[in-house]
Amino acid sequence: MMTHKTSLLLACALTFGIAVPVWAAEKTAGQPTQEKGTITAWDGAAKLVTIKSDTGKSKSFAWNEKTKVQGVAKLGEHVTVSYETDEVGKTWATLIRVDPVPAASKAPREQ
């Protein structure tokens, strides 16, 4: 037979064991994350951009009227996308920033 104290400790342990993962998920939801890569697809009608990272991984991001775009985003441009993932797992861009081309990768000017 369980004593009152044992039952109370068991109830606390179960509550804590359930509450901590839920609290941790809530704490990370809405935290912006960044991804860098080259724009491989831009669909203005669907409001969707796909980028490919230097490691070859592709990722798509939806955007809306709250999304800020810095620079002229177009195919082939290197960008940094700040994004949040909603409760159903969809990634929403909060900022799409076109990154400057590094000086080393610019073509030399003819004289």
C-alpha positions in Angstrom: 0.0 0.0 0.0 1.1 3.5 -0.8 1.3 6.0 1.9 0.0 9.5 1.5 3.6 10.8 1.3 4.6 8.3 -1.4 1.4 9.2 -3.4 2.2 12.9 -3.2 5.8 12.3 -4.3 4.7 10.2 -7.2 2.1 12.8 -8.3 4.7 15.5 -8.2 7.2 13.5 -10.2 4.6 12.7 -12.9 3.5 16.4 -13.1 7.1 17.5 -13.3 7.9 14.9 -15.9 5.1 16.0 -18.1 5.4 19.8 -17.5 9.2 20.2 -18.2 9.1 18.9 -21.9 6.0 21.1 -22.6 7.7 24.1 -21.0 10.9 23.5 -22.9 9.0 23.3 -26.2 7.1 26.5 -25.5 10.3 28.3 -24.6 11.9 27.4 -28.0 8.8 28.1 -30.1 9.0 31.5 -31.5 12.7 31.9 -31.1 14.2 33.2 -34.4 16.8 31.0 -36.1 19.0 31.8 -39.1 19.9 29.9 -42.2 22.3 31.1 -44.9 22.4 30.0 -48.5 21.7 30.8 -52.2 18.2 31.5 -53.4 17.2 28.6 -55.7 13.5 29.3 -56.0 11.4 32.4 -55.4 7.6 32.2 -55.7 6.0 35.6 -55.2 2.5 34.3 -55.7 2.8 31.5 -53.1 5.1 33.8 -50.9 7.7 31.0 -50.7 11.5 31.1 -51.0 13.9 28.2 -51.2 17.6 28.4 -50.4 20.4 25.9 -50.7 23.1 26.1 -48.0 26.8 25.7 -48.7 26.5 22.1 -47.5 23.8 21.4 -50.2 20.8 21.3 -47.9 17.7 23.0 -49.3 15.1 24.6 -47.1 11.9 26.5 -47.9 10.5 29.5 -46.0 7.1 31.1 -46.3 6.8 34.9 -45.8 4.0 37.4 -45.1 3.4 41.1 -44.8 5.4 41.1 -41.5 8.6 39.8 -43.2 11.3 42.3 -43.8 13.4 42.1 -47.0 16.8 43.9 -47.0 18.3 44.2 -50.5 17.0 42.8 -53.8 16.3 39.1 -53.4 16.5 37.2 -56.6 17.7 33.8 -57.9 21.3 33.1 -57.2 21.7 35.8 -54.5 23.3 34.7 -51.2 21.0 35.5 -48.3 20.6 35.1 -44.6 17.0 34.1 -43.6 15.9 34.7 -40.0 12.9 32.5 -39.3 10.5 31.1 -36.8 8.7 27.7 -36.8 5.1 27.7 -35.9 3.2 25.1 -33.8 2.5 23.0 -36.9 6.1 23.0 -38.1 5.9 25.6 -40.9 8.9 27.9 -41.2 8.1 31.6 -41.5 10.8 34.1 -42.6 10.9 37.2 -40.4 13.8 38.7 -42.3 15.4 37.9 -45.7 18.7 39.8 -46.0 20.7 39.8 -49.2 24.3 39.3 -48.2 27.1 41.4 -49.8 29.3 39.5 -52.2 32.7 38.9 -50.6 35.5 40.9 -52.2 37.5 37.7 -53.0 34.6 36.3 -55.2 34.1 39.5 -57.2 35.4 39.4 -60.8 38.5 41.6 -61.3 37.8 44.9 -63.2 39.4 45.4 -66.5 41.6 48.5 -66.9 
